[in-house]
Amino acid sequence: MARFMERVSSAVSAFEASRWAWTTFQGATLLASFCVTAWAAAAAQIFSAYAPLSWVVAGFAGAFVWTMIRLLWSIAQRVRVRVRYDAAFLARGGNFNPLDLTFERKRIYLNPLVENKTFIDCDLIGPANIYLQFGNSVPSVREPKVDGVWLHPTAQFSNGFIFRNCIFRNCSFQRITMYAGIENYEQWKDNTFINWIGVAPTRELVAQRLKAIEAAAAVTAPAPATPKLLEHEAEAETEVEAAAEDDL
């Protein structure tokens, strides 16, 4: 046990030493950026009439520039790591089985058509355009907000991901732009989780869309039985009854 504690202590000490060395290096480079620019201003006799104040200002300017360079480098490193992670994640096909019906606490990279699925506490990650076509239920959503665009009544959505008959409970849509059919305008226009970045549809466009939906439903609905068919069945029944009376 004592030997184990010694190893833990040595590991912690090494970590602290490396962190202290890194902090010292950062401080040394910041101080060097200040001193070098101040010396350069003095050697070049820049604003010599205001020396030594001009040297101090040049030193702080050099330190500021170095700090901004370090900040941009740090951001670039994070972006590079995130891009590599996303590429590796997509190459593995994600961490879920697309044949499953319910997903809970998953990070999901979208497939073109998603039907009859339930998502609970999931993060749906883009960049992506999505269209909640029909039969979907979104009772609760987590931040961030989603950009929203209303579709034209006759527009066909083709460049993105389509959801049908799906349920989203406490999910997060990240780097997502949502396209919405204007038949949902009255129900969705005041949704606080959607940042509408397009122009709101007019009443005439909404009415045009509703008529198109009704026409499509009428075309796909099963045709009712025709009166001729009913008359033919009645005649057949009459003939059967007549034959039965003749037998008697």
N, C-alpha and C positions, 0 to 999 in steps of 0.2 A: 504493500500500500504506500509506503514511504517513497519507494522508487517511482511509483506511478505519479505521485504528487510532485516529485522533483521534475519529471518529464513535462507535466502540465505547466509547472512554474517556468521552466526553461522556454517552453513554446510561447507562453504569454509574454515573457521578457523579450523574446526575439521579435514578436509581433509589435510590442511597444517600441522596441528599438528601431524597427523598420519604419513605423509610422512617424517616430520622432525624426528620423533621417529624412523622410520625405517632406515633412513640414519644414525642416531646416533648409532643405534644397529649395522649396518654394519661396521661403523668406529671402534666401540668398539671391535668387534670380530677380525677385522684386526689387531688392536693394540695389542690385547691379544695374537694372534698367533705369533706376533713378539716377545713380551716380554717373553712368555712361552718358546719358542725355544731358545732364547738368555740365559734365566736363566738355562735351561737344559744343554746347552753347558758349561756354567760357572760351574754349580754344578758337572758335570761329568768330568771336567778338560780336555775337548776335545780340542786339539790343544792349550794347555795352553801356549806353547811357543810363540804363536802369539796373546795372549790376550792383550787388549780387542777387537782387530780387529776380532778375530775368533768368539766372541760373537755377534758382529754386523752382520757378514756374516751369522751366524746361524739364527739370528732374521729375516733377509731379506729372507732367504731360507724358513723359516716357514711361513712368510707372503705370499710368492709366492705360496707355496703349498696350503695354505688356499684359495687363489684367484682362483687357478685352480680347486679346489674342488667346489667352488661356481659356477664357469663357467660351469662345467660338470653337476652340479645339475640343473642349469637353462636350459641347453640344454635338459636334460632328461625330465624336466617338460613340455617344449614346445612340445617335441615328444609325451609325454603321452597325452597331451590335443589334439594334432592333430589326434592321433590314435582314441581317444574316439569320436572326431567330425566325422571322416570318418566312423566309425562304425555306429554311429547314423544316419548319412546321408544315408548310404547304406540301413539301416534297414527301412528307410522311402521311399526307392525307388527313391531317387533323387527329384529334384525340377522341373521336367518337365514331360509332358505327352508323352510317346513314340509313341503315335498315331499321334502326330503333325508332320507336314512336314517341318516346319521352326522353328529354335531356335535362339534366339538373346540374348546376354549377359547372358548366363547361365553357371553354373559349372556342367559338365555332367560326370557321372560315366557310363562307357560303358556297353552296352549289346552285346551278342555274334555276332549278325548279324544286320547290319544297312544298310537299303536300301532307296534310293529315298528321302533323307533328305537334308535340307539346314541349315548350321550352320553359324551364323553371330556374330562376336565378342564373341565367346564362349571359355571356358577353358575346354578341354577334359583331364581328370585326370586319371592316372593309379594308381599303376603300371600295365602296360598292354603291350601285343604284338598286333600290328594291321597290317592288310594287305589291302592295297588299291587295290582291285582285278581288277575292270574295271569300266569305265564310270565315274570316279571321277574327280573333278576339284578343284584345290587348288591354286587360283590366288594370295593369300597373307597369310602369316603366321607370328605370333608374337613369340618372344623369350619364352622359351629357345629352343636351338637346339634339334633335335630329332635324336637319334641313329638309323642308318639304316643298314640293312643286305640284301644282294642279295640272292634270292631263287635259288636253283638248278633247271634246266629246268624241271626235272621230280618230283620235291618235291611237296608234298601235305600239305598245311598249315592247321593245325588243332588245335593248342594250342594258341588261341587268338581270336581277333575280326576282322571280315571281313566287309569292306565297299564296297558298290556297288552303282553307280550312285548318289553319294553324292557331295555336294558343300560346301567348307570351305572358308569363307571370313574373313580374319583378326582374325583367331583363334589361340589358344595356345595349344600345345600338351605337357603336363607335365608328367614326369616320364613314357615316352612312348618309346618303341622300334618299329620301323616301318620295316616291311618286304616288299620287292619290287620285282616284277617280272622282270627278266633281259631283257625282251623285251623293258623295259623303260630305259635301261642303257644310251643310247646316250642323252636322254632328261633330265635325272635326275642326272647324274654323277657329274655335277658341281654345283648342288644346294647348296647354302651357308647355308641353314637352316637344312641340313641333315649331321650328323656326321657319315660317313660310317665307321663302325667298323669291317666289314668283308672284304674278299678278292674280288677284282674286277673280274667280269667274263671275260673269254676269248671270242674271236670272234667265236670260234667253239661252245661254250656253248650258245651264243646268237643266232647263226644260228640254233642250235638244238631246242631252245625254239620257235623260229618263225615257224619252220616246224611243231612242235607239235600243235601250235595254228591254223595254216592253216588246218591241218588234222582234228582237232576238229571242226572247222567251216564247213568243207566239210561234216562231218558226220551229223551235226545238221541242215544244210541247207535243205530246201524243195526240193524234187526230181523234175526235170523238166518233162514235159509231154513226153511220149514215142512216137516214130513214128507210132507204131502199133495203138495206140489210135487215132492218127490223121487219119490214113488210114481207120479205122473203122467208124469214123465220116463222112469221105468223101463218103464211100460206102452207108451209111445211107441216106445222102443227095441225092445221085444219085437215089436210090430206090424211094425216095419221089417224085423226079422230074419225074421219069418214070411213076409212078402211076398217077400223075397229067395229063400227056400227054394222057394216056389211057382213062381217064375220058373225056377228050375233044374229 
